Amino acid sequence: MDPVTVLTVAAGAAGAVVGAPLVLGAAGFTSAGIAAGSYAAGMMSAAATANGGAVAAGSTVAVCQSIGAAGLSATVGAAAAGAGAAAGYVASFFF
């Protein structure tokens, strides 16, 4: 595989892992619950209205809130470091 491709894939994966909790937090999926008046609150309201007053387990809203409530910052940092190390290791075979 082309080294540029390997590095690009690794950077994209690390960016997704690091970016997901940041984006979800900004949308209102927080460790304290869904923030009032946020985009997440609107999603939850729409999901509950469509489902007869409850948010279905396994729905997009439920999964996003689970990720937001988990507080993944330490895990995300470790995963990003691991991805960077793996990318460096793989790139060492090409350079």
C-alpha positions as CSV (number, residue, x, y, z in Angstrom):
1,M,0.0,0.0,0.0
2,D,1.2,3.5,-0.8
3,P,2.7,5.2,2.3
4,V,0.7,8.4,1.7
5,T,-2.5,6.2,1.7
6,V,-1.5,4.6,5.0
7,L,-0.8,7.9,6.6
8,T,-4.0,9.4,5.3
9,V,-6.1,6.5,6.6
10,A,-4.4,6.7,9.9
11,A,-4.9,10.4,10.2
12,G,-8.5,10.1,9.2
13,A,-9.1,7.4,11.8
14,A,-7.4,9.3,14.5
15,G,-9.4,12.4,13.6
16,A,-12.6,10.6,13.7
17,V,-11.9,9.1,17.1
18,V,-10.8,12.4,18.5
19,G,-13.5,14.4,16.8
20,A,-16.6,12.4,17.5
21,P,-16.8,13.2,21.3
22,L,-16.1,16.9,20.5
23,V,-18.8,17.1,17.9
24,L,-21.3,15.3,20.1
25,G,-20.5,17.5,23.0
26,A,-21.0,20.6,20.9
27,A,-24.3,19.3,19.7
28,G,-25.5,18.9,23.3
29,F,-24.8,15.2,24.1
30,T,-23.0,15.7,27.4
31,S,-21.9,13.6,30.4
32,A,-24.7,15.4,32.4
33,G,-27.4,14.5,29.8
34,I,-28.8,16.2,26.8
35,A,-28.4,20.0,27.1
36,A,-31.6,22.0,27.1
37,G,-32.2,24.0,23.9
38,S,-29.4,22.2,22.0
39,Y,-29.5,20.4,18.7
40,A,-29.5,17.2,20.7
41,A,-32.6,18.3,22.6
42,G,-34.4,18.9,19.2
43,M,-33.3,15.4,18.0
44,M,-34.6,13.8,21.2
45,S,-37.9,15.6,21.0
46,A,-38.4,14.5,17.4
47,A,-37.4,10.9,18.2
48,A,-39.8,10.8,21.2
49,T,-42.7,12.3,19.1
50,A,-42.1,9.8,16.3
51,N,-42.0,6.9,18.8
52,G,-45.1,7.7,20.9
53,G,-43.3,9.6,23.7
54,A,-40.2,7.4,24.2
55,V,-36.7,7.3,22.6
56,A,-36.1,3.9,21.2
57,A,-33.1,2.0,22.5
58,G,-30.4,1.7,19.9
59,S,-31.7,4.7,18.0
60,T,-29.3,7.4,16.8
61,V,-30.3,9.7,19.7
62,A,-29.8,6.9,22.2
63,V,-26.4,5.9,20.8
64,C,-25.1,9.5,20.6
65,Q,-26.2,10.2,24.2
66,S,-24.4,7.0,25.4
67,I,-21.2,8.2,23.8
68,G,-21.7,11.7,25.2
69,A,-22.4,10.3,28.7
70,A,-19.5,8.0,28.7
71,G,-16.9,10.8,28.9
72,L,-14.5,9.2,26.5
73,S,-11.7,11.8,26.7
74,A,-9.1,9.6,28.3
75,T,-10.0,6.7,26.1
76,V,-10.0,8.8,23.1
77,G,-6.5,10.2,23.9
78,A,-5.2,6.7,24.3
79,A,-6.8,5.5,21.1
80,A,-5.4,8.5,19.2
81,A,-1.9,7.8,20.5
82,G,-2.2,4.2,19.6
83,A,-3.4,5.1,16.1
84,G,-0.5,7.5,15.7
85,A,2.0,4.8,16.9
86,A,0.6,2.3,14.5
87,A,0.8,4.7,11.6
88,G,4.4,5.5,12.5
89,Y,5.2,1.8,12.6
90,V,3.6,1.0,9.3
91,A,5.2,4.1,7.7
92,S,8.6,2.9,8.9
93,F,8.4,0.0,6.4
94,F,8.2,2.4,3.5
95,F,10.7,5.1,4.5
